[in-house]
Amino acid sequence: MAEFKRIERTFFSKDTIIVAKELLGKYLVRDTPKGKMVGKVTEVEAYLGPNDKASHAYNFKKTKRTKTMYMKPGTLYIYLIYGLYYCLNVITEPEGMPCAVLIRKIFPVDGIELMIENRNVKIGKNYKNLTDGPGKLCIALDITKNKFNGKDSCATNSKLYFINAVGNAKREIIATKRIGINYAEEDKDRLLRFTLMDKNS
């Protein structure tokens, strides 16, 4: 696909819910020595830091893991779940306010054969199953904590970053409950998972 301008820090420095919704339809790009992999962002979850019991940084909790969340907007926050799968997040709002957006799903656009190789699975004609979950997309794009946690997606030399979509087509977004956060008490019911309803993805 053609080269498009990478998303700059001002985009991520806004309110987390706004950033989450605006990321839908944008593209996630992973540069590797073997080639470029690109996916359209189709589902995200917003985590509202100190005011969200589902957030790792609820009540301004600061640990070795969560210190990344206090970095500048656009920073990548990668963590491991179930001891098996990595999750990709991008930090939002001004530095010191530990909020983030989890990238839950992308729709493969470019470098699909490399994604399949990384996943080591047989994929049919419908490629969306290749990256339709946070763990799946991290495996497909070779995203690990060692490689990207704390890295700046806005830096010109970043190997993992977001780029703008083409055009301004009308988008339909649905809001639902986030997944796997039953521990978050009343915050588990907040409608902070956003999905792009797109027949092409």
N, C-alpha and C positions, 0 to 999 in steps of 0.2 A: 504494500500500500504506500501511498505518497507520504512524504514527510510533513508533519503538522507540528505546530508550536507546542512545546511542553507547557503544562500548567504551572503557573508561577505561585509564589508564596501568598500573595494577596488573596488568591482564591480560597486557600485553606484557613486563612486567619479569621474567617467569618463564623457566625453561629453554626454550631455543629449540625443541627437539623437542616439548615439551608445547604451546607456543604454536602451532606449526605444525599439530598435530593438532586443537587446539581451535578454530582458525580455520575449519576445514572445517564447512560448514553455516551459518556466519555470513554477513552480507551486507555487500558493499562498496557504498558510496553516493557518487555524484558529483553535486553540486549545480551547476547552470549557470543562466544567465539564461533559457535556453529550457525548462528543466524539470529534473526529477530523474531520474537513471539509477541503477538498482539491479541488482546481480547477486549470486547465491548463490555463495560460494567453494566450489569443488569439487576443486581440485588445487593443491598448494603444494610448495615445496622448502625444506628447512632448510639454512642455511649457518652453520657453527659457528665462524666468526671465526678466531682465532689458531691453533686446533687443526684446521683444515680446509683442505687444499691447494686446494680448489675455491673458497674464499672470497677475495674481493678484499682482505681484511684478514688473510690468513694470516700468522702469525708477527708479528702486530701491525703489519703494513705500514700506513703512513699517508701518503697522497698528497692532492692537491687533490680527487680524485674520492672517495676513501674516507673523508675526514674526516667525512662525514655519518654513517658507520657508528658513530662514537664518541659520537654524540649520545644524548639520552634515549630510552628505549623508547617506541614509538609514533610516532617520527619516520619520515617517508617517505623512502625512498632510491630515486631514479630514475636509471637509467643507460641509455646507448645501446649496442646490440649490432649488429655488422655495419655500423655507420654508418647504419642505417636504422630500427631498431625500439627503442622504449623498453621497459624492464622495470620493473615496480612491486614494490618490496620494503618491508617494514616492519621497523624496528629492534626487537630484542628484548634481554632481559636488562638488568642495571643499566647506567647510563651509563658509558662507557669500555670496555665489553666489546663489541667490534664484531661482533655476530651479527645475522642477519636471516632473514626468511622471504620467499621469492619467491612472488608470487601468479601461478600458472601458468594457471589457468582459472577462469572464473565462468560461471554459467548465468543468462542474462538473465531478469529478473523484472519490471522496470518501466522505462519510458522506452525501450522497444525500438525504436520508430520513429526516435528520435533517434540511437540507436546505429547503426542501419542507415544513416542519413544521414551520420554521421561516417565510417563504413567505406566508404561509396559503393560498395556491392555489392548484388547481388540475393540475398536469403536466402529459403529455402523455409520450410515450416511448422516445421521443427526448428531453433529459434533457437540451439541450443547451438553450432553452427558459427560463430556470430557473434563469440564471445568465447572460443573454445577454444584459446587460446595467449597467452603473455605480451605479444607484440607486438600481436595482434589486440585484446585487451581494452584496451590502452592507447590504440589508435586509436579504438575504439568509444566509450570514455569520455572522450576528449580529455584524456589524461594525458601531459604532457610534462615534461622535466627543468626547464625554465624556470619552469613553473607550480607544480611540487610538490616538487622535490628539497629536502630539509631542512625541509619543513613538518611541523607537528605534527598528526597525525590526531586526537589527543585534544582539541585545542583546540575550544572551543565555536563558533568562527567558521570552522572548517576546511570547505573545499568538497569534500574527499575524506576519507572516514572509514569506519569499520566499525560495524555495529550488531548487536545480539544477535539470534539466531534465536528463534522462538516454540517453546515446549515443549522437552522433553528426550527426543525419540524416540531409540531405539537406533540407533546408526550403525555401519556396516561400513566400515572403513578398510583399504586395502591399501598396503603399503610396497614401493617399487621403487627402482631406481637413478635418479639424477638424469640430466638430458639435457644433452648438449653440453659435457661437462667431461673429455674424455679426457686433458687436460693435468694432471689432478689426481693422477696416479700411483695409489697404493693407495686414495686417498680417492674415486676415481671409482666404486668398487664399493660404497660405503656406501648402505644403503637409507634414503635421506633424502628421497625424493619420496613424498608422501602423497596418495592419491586417495580421495574420498568415493564409495562405491558406492551411488548413489541412482537408482532407476528414473525419478525425476522430473527428473533433471538429466543 
